[in-house]
Amino acid sequence: MGTHVVKSTLVLVFVAAAVFATGCGSSSSPSAPSGQTNTVTFSTQIQQQILNPACVACHTDEGRTPSSGLNLKTGVSIANLVNIASVGKAGAVRVIPGNPSGSYLIQKLEGAADIVGLRMPRNGPPYLTTEQIALIRQWIQNGAPNN
């Protein structure tokens, strides 16, 4: 009977230690993944995975004048987006760092009611996915860094 009490006590101590360790781990681990989740890399997640396949066919200076004067090729796209006035809509700014909803790029991608011209990409549907637009929104929310 004494052995049973010792084993039960050891099991309880082990369970309590495991719960404590899990509690400590979960309180510190959400901050790490959330920081990682919120980090969007322009060069790979936006340029390579979204702009190049969905936008660069029309928004390039290779063999043509870029649509709306917006060249979205690798190496020049960010300079043509961030804090740059829209050519098509007076008073609109393509990307306003920290303000995705106010950024004309998001309005064009989502097909907002007051955009000038067509929803982008012009050859849609299909348009960008909800997840792709969410990535662009997060990048803008993060300050539209050139990363």
Buried (B, 14 or more C-beta within 10 A) or exposed (E): EEEEEEEEEEEEEEEEEEEEEEEEEEEEEEEEEEEEEEEBBBBEBBBEBBBBEBBBBBBBEEEEEBBBEBBBBEEEBBEBBBEBEBEBBEEBBBBBBEBBEEBBBBBBBBEEEEBBEEBBBBEEEEBBEEEBBEBBBBBBBBEBBEB
